[in-house]
Amino acid sequence: MDTPLWTPSPQRVRASNLHAFLREMQARHGLTGNDYAALHRWSVERPEAFWEAAWADAAVDTSAPHTAVLTDRAMPALRLPPAEVWFPGVRFNFAERLLRRRDGAQALVAAAEGAPTRSLTYAELYARVVACARGLRSLGVGPGDRVAGFVPNTLEAVVGVLATAALGAVWSSTSPDFGFKGVMDRFGQIGPKVLIATDGYRYGGQVVNTRERVAHLAREIGSIAHTVLVPFVGEPGEEPPHALSWDELLARGEAAAQGPFAFPHFPFDHPLYILYSSGTTGVPKCIVHGAGGTLLKHHVEHKLHTDLKPDDTLFYFTTCGWMMFNWLISGLAQGATLLLYDGNPAHPHPGRLFELAAETGVTIFGTSAKFLAACQKAGLVPGQSHDLSRVRALLSTGSPLERGQFHWVYEAIGADLQLASISGGTDIIGCFMGGNPLLPVYAGEIQSASLGVDLAAYDAAGRPVVGQKGELVCRRPFPSMPLGFWDDPDGAKFREAYFDTYPGVWRHGDYISINARGGVVVYGRSDATLNPGGVRIGTAEIYRVVEALPEVVDSLVVGQRVEGDVRVVLFVVPAPGVTLDDALADRIRRALRSEASPRHVPAVIRAIAEVPVTLNGKKVELAAAQVLHGEPVLNRDALANPAALEQFRGLAL
């Protein structure tokens, strides 16, 4: 049996928000059982009682009460336009709840590559959001209008989100490193009334001017009536039509002030965000999320699963084009301080984010598995080089965290911290499974399914299995499932995306296993799962072994169709100074055979210069396979490095 890498002390368990919630549910609802398994079972068997309790715990200011919790347990429950499936009758404002705290405590700290650190207190944040909201209202923005952000992850982005929500408008953002077509494929579908855009950004010591791209977008998207320019790098250039500066927008709002700002209230399912699928197989899907579902899911994940408290400083390395940006913002509802960062996480040195965490007193540090792997490969020991004594939890998402990375975190960062590998997606603006302050941490394993999520692994026959690999499914609805897709009035695209495989059951597209203690292992995307000789293999199973080798920096696995079967082809990025020769290829094969199985040993191993990834850093096995098979890749602008696909064209294997 595996030995835990970390177990929470009894004192830490008793001091956790989740422990207090468990005790409250025992007292209030007669919950039997004294552990997380009992609480989770109750949360999915009695969803109305659980989400009612979570809503009460979130303490939302409402102007009208709800008359029920859930009116329809069937899936799919299309809720666009708002159908009041969840919490019918209730009226509230998302931004008002996040801005409840209005004192002199620090709300935001914004660091950026090559720029001085800035900050806002809760009182200053509230004042700035109100000015921005009034400014947007003066530009004609009202409930249901879209505001698009082409912005770096900094103070103005957060203010823009909350000001948009304050008016009942809908926020959608990308990061400024997106190319013109990538932005058009997203914003061009949703018809924004206002574009908030930066003049440029810094990355890896370089300054990139985005003014020409912004002007082009403003001209091409006919719905844009005004463009607000955020002076992030001070770059000169072309002015878009109907432009005003960020300061001018706030000045307009301040001039329009007439008494206290009154937050208009909206239904639970009022649209809040539009997020986007990766778009690597076509134009991105525009996923619409509601204010109530987002607020409630994030409350459960922040307060209960992450144990976020008002005296915490929460950091997650993200851009405004990834759902973790939206997730991070909701930390304001707990009264915590949020640390924002924009730029290259390894500039001017690989330990920059840990340096920043030490300087700002981060208590909950969030990043990606890819970043942790890079730090491990670079030989960093952040716990020795920086004072990380305040960090009590480290969160990782974006791709599966490998067993070796678990060990490295406890050896190199800190022995007494909760390492929470979390996983979910843009589709649900949250996590299906994640951290748990009541439970031990085991190498290679996500601690538990999230509260209120009826998670299961289905085999090929659609039966739930334990201790076996299967499709990640969710068998009951929960509030942060999408309202629907933009411009999908009959819900056909929505149903095709999630409900075609198992009618009435959400199929997420991940390949997982759930063990007897409730831990979850992710093996990769099920649409990228390899199937040589009829045996299903998750790509992450191969990455875990190969990328643990010091000679390999990165890797990509694809299935090549050959004579009615699939053979496994492994591409590796050798470490600097290393050549992929027969000896290294043999070491890779031996490692896979001994640590995985003979089925995991690739038929072919080839060296490449870099792995193609999405703008959010996720490997794109399917796009590489399409090029390898001579098929077109429909949306290269979804990739951070589309030129990397050319390595696979016409490749003789």
C-alpha positions in Angstrom: 0.0 0.0 0.0 1.2 3.5 -0.8 2.6 5.6 2.0 1.2 9.2 2.2 3.7 11.9 1.4 1.8 14.3 3.7 -0.9 13.9 6.3 -2.6 16.9 7.9 -2.1 17.2 11.6 -5.1 16.9 13.9 -4.7 20.6 14.8 -4.8 21.6 11.1 -7.8 19.4 10.4 -9.7 21.0 13.3 -8.8 24.5 12.2 -10.0 24.0 8.6 -13.1 25.5 7.1 -14.1 22.1 5.7 -14.0 20.5 9.2 -16.3 23.2 10.5 -18.7 22.7 7.6 -18.7 18.9 8.2 -19.6 19.5 11.9 -22.3 21.9 10.9 -23.9 19.5 8.5 -23.8 16.8 11.1 -25.7 19.1 13.5 -28.1 20.6 11.0 -28.9 17.8 8.7 -28.2 14.7 10.8 -25.3 13.7 8.6 -24.0 10.3 9.7 -20.4 9.5 9.4 -17.4 11.5 10.6 -15.3 11.7 7.5 -15.1 13.4 4.1 -16.4 10.3 2.3 -19.7 10.6 4.2 -19.9 14.3 3.5 -19.3 13.8 -0.2 -21.8 11.0 -0.4 -24.4 13.2 1.3 -23.6 16.1 -1.0 -24.4 14.1 -4.2 -27.3 12.1 -2.8 -29.0 15.1 -1.5 -27.9 17.9 -3.8 -30.7 20.3 -2.9 -29.7 20.2 0.8 -26.0 20.5 0.0 -26.2 23.4 -2.4 -28.7 25.2 -0.1 -26.2 24.8 2.8 -23.4 26.1 0.5 -25.5 29.1 -0.6 -26.2 29.9 3.1 -22.5 29.6 3.9 -21.6 32.0 1.0 -23.8 34.6 2.7 -24.9 36.4 -0.5 -26.8 39.7 -0.2 -30.1 39.1 -2.0 -33.1 41.3 -2.8 -35.4 38.4 -3.3 -35.3 34.9 -1.8 -35.2 31.6 -3.8 -38.3 29.5 -3.8 -36.4 26.2 -4.4 -32.9 25.0 -5.0 -33.1 22.8 -8.0 -36.2 22.4 -10.2 -34.9 19.7 -12.6 -32.4 17.0 -11.8 -32.3 15.8 -15.4 -29.3 16.4 -17.6 -28.7 18.1 -19.9 -30.5 21.1 -18.4 -30.0 23.9 -21.0 -30.3 27.2 -19.1 -29.6 29.8 -21.8 -31.6 32.1 -21.8 -31.8 31.9 -18.0 -34.4 29.3 -17.2 -34.1 29.5 -13.3 -33.3 25.8 -12.9 -31.1 26.6 -9.9 -32.4 28.8 -7.1 -35.4 30.2 -8.9 -36.6 33.6 -7.6 -33.3 34.7 -6.0 -31.8 38.1 -7.1 -28.3 39.2 -6.4 -25.2 40.8 -7.9 -21.9 38.8 -8.4 -19.7 41.9 -8.1 -21.4 43.2 -5.0 -20.7 39.9 -3.2 -17.0 39.9 -4.1 -16.7 43.6 -3.0 -18.4 43.2 0.3 -15.2 43.9 2.2 -14.4 47.6 1.8 -11.7 48.3 4.4 -8.0 49.1 4.2 -6.9 45.5 3.9 -5.0 44.6 0.8 -7.2 43.2 -1.9 -4.8 43.0 -4.9 -1.1 43.0 -5.4 0.0 43.1 -9.1 3.5 42.2 -10.1 4.6 42.1 -13.7 7.8 41.4 -15.6 9.9 44.6 -15.9 7.4 46.8 -14.0 7.0 48.0 -10.4 4.6 46.2 -8.1 1.2 47.9 -7.6 -1.6 47.3 -5.2 -5.2 48.2 -4.2 -6.9 47.9 -0.8 -10.5 46.6 -0.7 -11.7 50.2 -0.3 -9.7 51.4 -3.3 -10.8 48.4 -5.4 -14.5 49.1 -4.6 -14.0 52.8 -5.6 -12.3 52.0 -8.8 -14.8 49.3 -9.8 -17.7 51.8 -9.2 -15.9 54.4 -11.3 -15.3 51.9 -14.1 -18.9 50.6 -14.0 -20.3 54.1 -14.3 -17.8 54.8 -17.1 -19.0 51.7 -18.9 -22.6 52.7 -18.4 -21.9 56.1 -19.9 -20.7 54.2 -23.0 -24.0 52.4 -23.2 -23.1 49.1 -21.5 -26.1 47.5 -19.8 -27.3 44.0 -18.7 -26.5 41.3 -21.2 -24.0 43.4 -23.2 -20.6 41.9 -23.8 -17.3 43.6 -22.7 -14.2 42.0 -24.1 -10.8 42.2 -22.4 -7.6 41.9 -24.4 -5.5 42.5 -21.3 -2.6 41.3 -19.2 -3.3 39.8 -15.7 -3.1 43.0 -13.7 -5.2 45.4 -11.7 -7.2 46.9 -14.6 -8.3 43.4 -15.7 -9.8 42.6 -12.3 -11.5 46.0 -12.1 -12.9 45.5 -15.6 -14.3 42.1 -14.7 -16.0 43.4 -11.6 -17.3 46.6 -13.2 -18.8 44.6 -16.0 -20.5 42.2 -13.6 -21.7 45.1 -11.5 -23.8 46.2 -14.5 -25.1 42.8 -15.3 -23.0 42.7 -18.5 -21.0 39.7 -19.6 -17.2 39.6 -19.5 -15.0 37.7 -21.9 -11.2 37.9 -22.1 -8.1 36.6 -23.9 -4.4 37.4 -23.1 -2.6 39.8 -25.3 -0.3 37.1 -26.7 -3.2 35.8 -28.8 -2.8 36.5 -32.5 -5.3 38.5 -34.5 -7.1 35.5 -35.8 -7.2 33.8 -32.5 -8.9 36.8 -30.9 -11.3 37.2 -33.9 -12.3 33.5 -33.6 -13.4 34.3 -30.0 -14.6 37.9 -29.8 -15.9 37.9 -33.3 -18.5 35.4 -32.3 -20.0 37.2 -29.3 -20.3 40.8 -30.5 -18.8 42.8 -27.7 -20.0 46.5 -27.3 -16.7 47.6 -25.6 -13.2 46.3 -26.0 -10.8 46.9 -23.1 -7.3 46.4 -24.5 -3.7 46.9 -23.6 -1.0 48.8 -25.6 1.4 45.9 -25.2 2.9 43.3 -22.8 6.3 42.1 -21.7 7.5 38.5 -21.9 11.0 37.1 -21.5 12.7 40.5 -21.5 10.9 41.6 -24.7 8.3 44.3 -25.1 5.5 43.5 -27.6 3.4 46.3 -29.0 -0.2 45.3 -29.5 -1.7 48.6 -30.7 -1.9 47.7 -34.3 -3.6 44.4 -33.4 -6.1 46.3 -31.2 -6.9 48.8 -33.9 -7.4 46.0 -36.4 -9.8 44.2 -34.0 -11.8 47.4 -33.4 -12.3 47.9 -37.1 -13.1 44.3 -38.0 -15.6 43.6 -35.1 -18.5 45.7 -36.1 -20.3 45.5 -32.7 -17.4 47.4 -30.9 -18.6 50.9 -30.2 -15.7 52.0 -28.0 -12.2 50.8 -27.3 -10.6 51.5 -23.9 -6.8 51.5 -24.0 -4.9 50.4 -20.9 -1.3 51.8 -20.9 0.6 48.8 -19.7 4.0 49.2 -21.4 3.7 52.8 -22.7 4.1 51.9 -26.4 3.0 54.4 -29.0 1.1 53.4 -32.1 -2.1 53.4 -34.1 -5.2 54.6 -32.3 -8.3 52.4 -32.8 -11.6 54.1 -33.7 -13.7 55.5 -30.9 -10.9 55.1 -28.4 -10.4 56.5 -24.9 -7.8 55.8 -22.3 -8.4 53.8 -19.1 -8.0 57.0 -17.1 -10.6 58.8 -19.2 -13.0 55.9 -18.7 -12.6 56.2 -14.9 -12.9 60.0 -15.1 -16.2 59.7 -17.0 -17.5 57.4 -14.3 -16.4 59.7 -11.5 -18.1 62.6 -13.2 -21.3 60.6 -13.6 -21.5 59.8 -9.8 -24.7 60.8 -8.2 -24.9 59.3 -4.7 -24.0 55.7 -3.7 -23.7 53.1 -6.4 -26.7 50.8 -6.5 -25.9 47.3 -7.6 -28.7 46.0 -9.8 -29.7 42.4 -9.0 -30.2 39.6 -11.4 -31.4 35.9 -11.4 -29.0 33.1 -10.3 -28.4 32.1 -13.9 -27.8 35.5 -15.3 -24.8 35.3 -17.7 -21.5 36.4 -16.2 -18.7 35.0 -18.3 -18.0 33.7 -21.8 -15.1 31.3 -21.9 -13.7 29.4 -24.8 -12.7 25.9 -25.7 -9.1 25.5 -26.9 -10.2 25.6 -30.6 -7.5 23.2 -31.8 -10.1 21.2 -33.8 -12.1 24.2 -35.2 -13.5 27.5 -34.1 -13.6 27.7 -30.3 -16.9 27.0 -28.6 -18.2 30.0 -26.6 -19.1 28.6 -23.2 -21.6 30.8 -21.2 -21.4 30.7 -17.4 -23.9 32.1 -15.0 -23.2 34.4 -12.0 -24.8 32.1 -9.4 -23.1 28.9 -10.5 -19.7 30.5 -10.7 -20.0 32.2 -7.3 -21.3 29.0 -5.6 -18.8 26.6 -7.1 -15.9 28.8 -6.4 -17.1 29.4 -2.9 -17.0 25.6 -2.3 -13.6 25.2 -3.9 -12.0 28.2 -2.2 -13.4 28.1 1.3 -13.8 24.3 1.7 -11.4 22.6 -0.6 -8.6 25.2 -0.6 -9.2 26.3 3.0 -8.9 30.0 1.9 -9.3 32.5 4.7 -9.3 36.3 5.0 -5.7 36.5 6.2 -4.4 34.4 3.3 -2.6 35.6 0.2 -3.7 33.5 -2.8 -1.6 33.3 -6.0 -2.2 31.4 -9.2 0.0 31.9 -12.2 -2.4 32.4 -15.1 -3.3 34.7 -18.0 -6.6 36.3 -18.7 -7.2 33.7 -21.4 -7.4 30.8 -19.0 -10.3 30.0 -16.6 -7.9 30.1 -13.6 -8.0 33.9 -14.0 -11.8 33.8 -13.3 -11.3 31.3 -10.6 -8.6 33.5 -8.9 -10.8 36.6 -8.9 -13.5 34.8 -6.9 -11.0 34.6 -4.0 -12.1 38.1 -3.2 -15.4 36.7 -1.9 -13.3 35.2 1.0 -11.7 38.5 1.8 -8.3 37.3 0.9 -5.4 39.1 -0.8 -4.9 38.1 -4.4 -1.4 38.2 -6.0 -1.5 38.7 -9.8 1.5 38.2 -12.1 2.0 38.9 -15.8 5.0 37.9 -17.8 7.4 35.0 -18.2 7.4 33.0 -14.9 11.1 32.1 -15.5 12.4 35.7 -16.2 14.9 36.9 -15.2 15.6 33.6 -13.5 13.7 30.3 -13.0 12.9 31.0 -9.4 11.1 34.3 -10.0 7.7 33.1 -8.8 9.0 31.6 -5.6 11.0 34.8 -5.0 7.7 36.8 -5.5 5.9 34.4 -3.1 8.5 35.0 -0.4 8.3 38.8 -0.9 4.5 39.0 -0.7 3.9 36.3 1.9 1.9 33.9 -0.3 0.1 31.2 1.7 -1.6 29.4 -1.2 0.6 29.0 -4.3 -1.0 27.9 -7.6 0.8 27.0 -10.8 0.9 24.3 -13.6 2.4 20.8 -13.6 4.5 22.0 -16.6 6.0 24.8 -14.5 6.9 22.5 -11.6 8.5 20.0 -14.1 10.6 22.8 -15.5 11.7 23.8 -12.0 12.6 20.2 -11.2 14.6 19.8 -14.4 16.5 23.1 -13.6 17.5 21.6 -10.3 15.8 24.3 -8.2 15.4 23.9 -4.4 13.0 26.8 -3.7 12.5 25.9 -0.1 16.2 26.5 0.5 16.7 29.5 -1.7 13.6 31.4 -0.5 11.6 31.8 2.6 8.4 29.9 1.8 7.5 29.2 5.4 4.1 30.9 4.9 3.1 28.6 2.0 0.8 25.9 3.4 -0.7 24.7 0.2 0.6 24.3 -3.4 -2.0 23.8 -6.2 -1.3 22.4 -9.6 -3.4 22.1 -12.7 -3.3 22.3 -16.5 -2.1 18.7 -17.0 -1.6 15.6 -14.7 1.0 16.0 -12.0 3.4 13.1 -12.2 4.5 11.0 -9.2 8.0 12.2 -9.4 6.9 15.8 -9.2 5.0 15.0 -6.0 8.2 13.7 -4.4 10.1 16.7 -5.7 7.7 19.2 -4.2 8.0 17.7 -0.8 11.8 17.4 -1.1 12.5 20.8 -2.7 9.7 23.2 -1.6 8.4 22.1 1.8 7.7 18.9 3.8 4.6 20.3 5.6 2.4 21.6 2.9 -0.7 20.3 1.2 0.0 19.5 -2.5 -3.3 19.7 -4.2 -3.4 18.5 -7.8 -6.7 19.8 -9.1 -8.6 19.1 -12.3 -11.7 20.2 -14.0 -12.0 22.7 -16.9 -13.2 25.7 -18.7 -16.5 23.8 -19.3 -17.4 23.9 -15.6 -15.3 26.9 -14.6 -14.0 24.8 -11.7 -12.9 21.4 -10.6 -14.4 17.9 -10.7 -11.7 16.8 -8.3 -9.1 18.5 -6.2 -7.5 19.3 -2.9 -8.8 18.3 0.5 -7.5 19.7 3.8 -8.9 16.7 5.7 -7.0 14.0 3.7 -3.5 12.7 3.1 -1.6 13.3 -0.1 -0.4 10.3 -2.1 2.0 10.5 -5.0 0.4 10.8 -8.4 -3.1 11.1 -7.0 -5.7 13.8 -6.7 -7.0 13.7 -3.2 -10.8 13.5 -3.8 -13.8 14.3 -5.9 -15.2 17.8 -5.2 -18.2 18.3 -3.0 -21.5 18.2 -4.9 -19.9 16.4 -7.9 -21.2 12.9 -8.6 -17.9 11.8 -10.2 -17.4 8.3 -11.7 -15.2 6.4 -14.2 -17.2 4.6 -16.8 -15.9 1.6 -18.7 -16.6 1.0 -22.4 -20.1 -0.4 -21.5 -21.0 2.7 -19.6 -20.7 1.0 -16.1 -19.0 2.7 -13.2 -15.7 1.1 -12.2 -13.4 1.4 -9.2 -9.7 0.8 -9.5 -9.9 0.6 -13.3 -9.4 3.2 -16.0 -12.4 4.8 -17.6 -14.1 7.9 -18.9 -14.6 10.8 -16.5 -18.4 11.3 -16.1 -20.7 13.3 -13.9 -24.0 11.7 -13.2 -25.9 14.6 -11.5 -26.1 18.3 -12.3 -24.3 21.0 -10.3 -24.7 24.8 -10.5 -21.5 25.7 -12.5 -22.3 23.5 -15.5 -22.6 25.9 -18.5 -25.8 27.8 -19.2 -25.1 26.7 -22.8 -23.0 27.8 -25.8 -23.3 31.2 -27.4 -25.3 31.1 -30.6 -26.6 27.6 -30.1 -30.3 28.3 -29.6 -31.5 24.7 -29.7 -28.6 23.4 -27.6 -27.5 20.9 -30.3 -23.8 21.8 -30.0 -24.1 21.7 -26.2 -25.6 18.2 -26.2 -23.1 16.9 -28.7 -20.2 18.2 -26.7 -21.1 16.5 -23.4 -24.1 14.1 -23.7 -23.8 12.1 -26.9 -21.9 9.2 -25.5 -23.9 8.5 -22.3 -27.4 10.0 -22.6 -28.2 12.0 -19.5 -24.7 11.7 -18.1 -21.9 14.3 -18.6 -18.9 12.9 -20.4 -16.0 15.3 -19.8 -13.3 13.8 -22.1 -10.7 12.8 -19.5 -9.4 9.3 -18.9 -9.2 8.5 -15.2 -9.3 5.9 -12.5 -10.9 6.2 -9.0 -9.4 4.0 -6.3 -11.1 2.6 -3.2 -10.1 5.5 -1.0 -11.6 8.0 -3.4 -8.3 9.2 -4.9 -8.3 10.0 -8.6 -5.6 9.5 -11.2 -5.8 11.3 -14.6 -4.3 9.6 -17.6 -4.9 12.4 -20.1 -7.6 13.4 -22.6 -9.7 10.4 -23.6 -9.8 11.7 -27.2 -6.0 11.4 -27.2 -6.0 8.0 -25.6 -3.9 5.4 -27.5 -5.4 2.1 -28.4 -2.6 -0.2 -29.7 -3.9 -3.8 -30.1 -7.2 -2.7 -28.5 -5.6 -1.8 -25.1 -6.3 1.8 -24.0 -3.3 3.7 -22.8 -3.5 7.3 -21.4 -0.8 9.6 -22.8 0.0 10.9 -19.3 1.1 7.4 -18.3 3.9 7.6 -20.8 4.8 11.3 -19.9 5.1 10.4 -16.3 7.9 8.0 -17.0 9.7 9.6 -19.9 9.8 13.1 -18.5 11.2 11.8 -15.2 14.4 11.0 -17.1 17.1 13.7 -16.7 18.0 13.4 -20.4 14.4 14.4 -21.5 13.0 18.0 -21.2 9.6 17.3 -22.8 7.7 14.8 -24.8 4.7 14.1 -27.0 2.9 10.9 -27.7 0.7 10.2 -30.7 -1.0 7.2 -32.1 -0.1 6.5 -35.8 -2.6 4.5 -37.8 -0.9 1.6 -39.4 -2.6 -1.3 -41.2 -5.8 -1.2 -39.3 -4.1 -0.8 -35.9 -2.5 2.0 -33.9 1.2 2.1 -33.0 2.6 4.4 -30.3 5.0 7.0 -31.5 7.0 9.0 -28.9 8.6 12.3 -29.7 11.1 13.7 -27.1 12.9 17.0 -26.6 16.3 16.1 -25.4 18.0 18.1 -22.6 20.6 20.7 -23.7 23.7 18.9 -24.8 21.9 15.5 -25.1 21.4 13.6 -28.3 18.8 11.0 -28.8 20.9 8.0 -29.7 20.2 4.3 -29.6 21.4 4.1 -26.0 19.0 6.8 -24.8 16.2 5.3 -26.8 16.9 1.9 -25.1 16.8 3.6 -21.6 13.5 5.1 -22.4 12.0 1.8 -23.6 13.4 0.0 -20.5 12.0 2.6 -18.2 8.5 2.4 -19.8 8.6 -1.4 -19.7 9.5 -1.6 -16.0 7.6 1.3 -14.7 4.5 1.1 -16.9 4.1 -2.0 -19.0 5.3 -3.5 -22.3 2.2 -2.0 -23.9 3.5 1.5 -23.1 6.8 1.0 -25.0 6.6 3.0 -28.2 7.2 1.5 -31.6 9.1 4.6 -32.7 11.1 7.2 -30.8 12.1 10.5 -32.5 13.7 13.7 -31.3 12.0 17.1 -31.9 12.9 20.7 -31.1 9.8 21.6 -29.2 6.3 20.2 -28.3 3.4 22.1 -29.8 1.1 23.5 -27.1 -2.0 25.6 -26.8 -1.8 29.2 -25.6 -2.5 27.8 -22.1 0.4 25.4 -22.3 -1.4 22.1 -23.0 0.1 19.6 -25.3 -1.8 19.0 -28.6 -1.4 15.3 -29.4 -4.4 15.4 -31.9 -3.0 18.3 -33.9 0.4 16.6 -34.2 -1.3 13.4 -35.3 -3.3 15.2 -37.9 -0.2 16.7 -39.5 1.6 13.3 -39.2 -1.3 11.7 -41.2 -1.4 14.5 -43.7 -4.7 15.9 -42.5 -5.5 19.7 -42.0 -5.3 21.4 -38.6 -8.3 23.6 -38.5 -7.2 26.2 -36.0 -3.5 26.9 -35.7 -4.1 30.2 -34.0 -5.2 28.3 -30.9 -1.5 27.2 -30.5 1.3 29.1 -28.8 3.8 27.7 -31.2 2.0 26.6 -34.4 5.3 26.4 -36.3 6.2 23.4 -34.1 3.6 21.3 -36.0 5.8 21.4 -39.1 8.2 19.0 -37.5 5.7 16.2 -38.1 4.8 17.0 -41.7 5.9 14.2 -44.1 7.9 12.6 -41.4 9.1 9.1 -42.3 8.8 6.8 -39.3 
